[in-house]
């Protein structure tokens, strides 16, 4: 009898991770970093609030560095 070896799907692989490692799954963190990048760009381009323009570069930088770090997380 020959048993076929199949690769686990993404959902199965995610369920097999231990509980502390499930926090570091790429999907939600990548979306959060992308939202931060978009928010930083919007803050940079708006002409109404000086405080938003002041903090726009920091928000953009945190989102970009976060995206780089998150891209190394498992899927």
C-alpha positions as CSV (number, residue, x, y, z in Angstrom):
1,X,0.0,0.0,0.0
2,X,1.5,3.3,-1.1
3,X,0.6,6.4,0.9
4,X,0.6,9.7,-1.0
5,X,2.2,12.6,0.7
6,X,0.4,15.8,0.1
7,X,1.5,19.3,1.2
8,X,-0.7,20.9,3.8
9,X,-2.8,23.8,2.6
10,X,-2.4,27.3,4.1
11,X,-5.3,26.8,6.5
12,X,-4.0,23.5,7.7
13,X,-0.5,24.9,8.1
14,X,-1.8,27.8,10.2
15,X,-3.7,25.5,12.5
16,X,-0.6,23.4,13.1
17,X,1.4,26.4,14.4
18,X,1.7,26.6,18.2
19,X,-0.5,29.2,19.9
20,X,2.3,31.8,20.5
21,X,3.5,31.6,16.8
22,X,0.0,32.1,15.4
23,X,0.3,35.7,16.4
24,X,3.1,36.2,13.8
25,X,1.1,35.2,10.7
26,X,1.8,37.5,7.8
27,X,-1.7,38.4,6.6
28,X,-3.1,40.7,9.3
29,X,0.2,42.4,10.1
30,X,0.9,43.1,6.4
31,X,-2.5,44.7,6.1
32,X,-1.9,46.9,9.1
33,X,1.5,48.0,7.8
34,X,-0.1,48.8,4.4
35,X,-2.8,50.9,6.2
36,X,-0.1,52.8,8.1
37,X,1.7,53.6,4.8
38,X,-1.5,54.8,3.2
39,X,-2.4,56.9,6.3
40,X,1.1,58.4,6.2
41,X,0.7,59.4,2.6
42,X,-2.7,60.9,3.2
43,X,-1.4,62.9,6.2
44,X,1.5,64.1,4.0
45,X,-0.8,65.4,1.2
46,X,-3.6,67.1,3.2
47,X,-3.5,70.9,3.5
48,X,-5.6,71.4,6.6
49,X,-3.9,70.2,9.8
50,X,-0.3,71.0,10.6
51,X,-0.1,68.3,13.3
52,X,-1.0,65.7,10.7
53,X,1.7,67.0,8.3
54,X,4.2,67.1,11.1
55,X,3.7,63.4,12.0
56,X,3.2,62.1,8.5
57,X,6.8,61.1,7.9
58,X,7.0,59.2,11.2
59,X,3.8,57.3,10.4
60,X,5.1,56.6,6.9
61,X,8.4,55.4,8.2
62,X,6.9,53.1,10.8
63,X,4.6,51.6,8.2
64,X,7.5,51.0,5.8
65,X,9.8,49.4,8.4
66,X,6.9,47.4,9.7
67,X,6.1,46.1,6.2
68,X,9.8,45.1,5.7
69,X,9.8,43.2,9.0
70,X,6.4,41.5,8.5
71,X,7.4,40.3,5.0
72,X,9.7,37.8,6.8
73,X,6.8,36.3,8.9
74,X,5.4,32.9,7.9
75,X,2.3,32.8,5.7
